Amino acid sequence: NRPRALRYLSDGIANNPRSWELHQLAALFYARRMQDPGRAIPYARLAVRYCDDEDQRKIMMRLLRTVEDMAAEPRRGSADRMRINAPSGLSQRPH
């Protein structure tokens, strides 16, 4: 249920505004589930800003570049691009 997921995610970010993990989830949610990479960009930027682990920060920077590229290209192929560039360990197939 997308509205409920967004509500939980919004509540989580409101209570933990510096959680890069929650911002990463929001970026992925908007880019993949909502097919709205433009709305994903601010969350990806915050994930990069708040990430304090060097290796994870590189992954967040790759996520940011990917959603920026997705937002700049036509909608066709956006899901395929995200599947290729999704950080490892995350589900890479739309459900």
C-alpha positions in Angstrom: 0.0 0.0 0.0 1.9 3.1 -1.3 0.1 5.8 0.8 0.7 3.9 4.0 4.4 3.3 3.0 4.8 7.0 2.3 3.2 7.9 5.6 5.6 5.5 7.6 8.6 6.8 5.7 7.6 10.4 6.2 7.1 9.8 9.9 10.5 8.1 10.1 12.2 11.0 8.4 10.4 13.5 10.6 11.6 11.7 13.7 15.1 10.9 12.3 15.9 13.7 9.9 19.6 12.9 9.7 19.1 9.2 8.9 20.7 8.6 5.6 19.2 5.2 5.4 15.6 6.6 5.5 16.5 9.2 2.9 17.9 6.4 0.7 14.7 4.4 1.1 12.7 7.4 0.1 14.8 8.1 -3.0 14.5 4.4 -4.0 10.7 4.5 -3.4 10.1 7.6 -5.5 12.4 6.5 -8.3 11.3 2.9 -8.6 7.8 2.5 -7.1 6.4 5.8 -7.9 8.4 6.2 -11.2 9.1 9.8 -10.2 12.9 10.3 -10.1 12.5 14.1 -9.8 10.9 13.7 -6.4 13.7 11.2 -5.5 16.5 13.6 -6.0 16.2 15.7 -2.8 16.1 12.5 -0.8 19.2 11.1 -2.6 21.0 14.4 -1.9 20.2 14.1 1.8 21.3 10.5 1.9 24.7 11.6 0.5 24.9 14.6 3.0 24.1 12.6 6.1 26.0 9.3 5.3 29.0 9.1 7.5 30.4 5.8 6.2 32.9 6.3 3.3 31.9 3.1 1.4 28.2 3.7 1.8 28.6 7.3 0.8 30.0 6.2 -2.5 26.9 4.1 -3.0 24.7 7.0 -2.1 26.6 9.2 -4.6 26.0 6.6 -7.3 22.3 6.5 -6.3 22.1 10.3 -6.7 23.8 10.2 -10.1 21.3 7.5 -11.2 18.2 9.3 -10.1 19.5 12.6 -11.7 20.1 10.7 -14.9 16.6 9.1 -14.7 15.0 12.5 -14.2 16.8 13.9 -17.2 15.8 11.2 -19.6 12.4 10.2 -21.0 10.2 8.0 -18.8 10.8 5.0 -21.0 13.6 2.8 -19.7 13.8 4.5 -16.3 13.0 1.3 -14.4 15.6 -0.6 -16.4 18.2 2.0 -15.6 17.4 1.8 -11.8 17.7 -2.0 -11.9 21.2 -1.8 -13.3 22.4 0.9 -10.9 20.6 0.0 -7.7 23.0 -0.4 -4.7 23.9 -4.0 -4.0 21.8 -5.9 -1.4 18.6 -4.1 -2.5 15.8 -5.7 -4.5 16.5 -5.0 -8.1 13.3 -6.2 -9.7 10.0 -4.3 -9.5 7.3 -6.3 -7.7 
